[in-house]
Amino acid sequence: MPIAVHQGVSPFEVEHGLEEIMHMVDGDQLGGDAEEGNHFDGNPATESSIRALNRVSYARDCEGTSSDCSICLEAFKPGMELTEMPCSHIFHGGCIEKWLKQSHTCPLCRYRMPCATG
């Protein structure tokens, strides 16, 4: 499976970050705490910041845009509505919402969203 290179993130970082994400998603480790083997920081993003994220329509020819969701690894389809983080990384809406309810950082570049637990 080809690995998309994201702006500002090296292929090495993407590959190893995806391996960690796949392990967490496959093991359903989106809950719990760090002592249970979870790598989330336990500080969710605020609900208002999650709701305020931009929704964008995927276009295959968008330069610098990944062709798949880095959380679930499924391909984007033309015209599909996606959610864009302030750092410009895009994900399926449900994937990034679930992620941000556990950790306030972007899964690719660790951009920090407003934190619910201050």
Sequence and secondary structure as in RCSB ss.txt:
>XXXX:A:sequence
MPIAVHQGVSPFEVEHGLEEIMHMVDGDQLGGDAEEGNHFDGNPATESSIRALNRVSYARDCEGTSSDCSICLEA
FKPGMELTEMPCSHIFHGGCIEKWLKQSHTCPLCRYRMPCATG
>XXXX:A:secstr
      TTS HHHHHHHHHHHHHHHHTT SSS GGGT  S S  B HHHHHTSEEEE  TT TT  SB TTT  B
  TT EEEE TTS EE HHHHHHHHTT SB TTT  B  BTT 
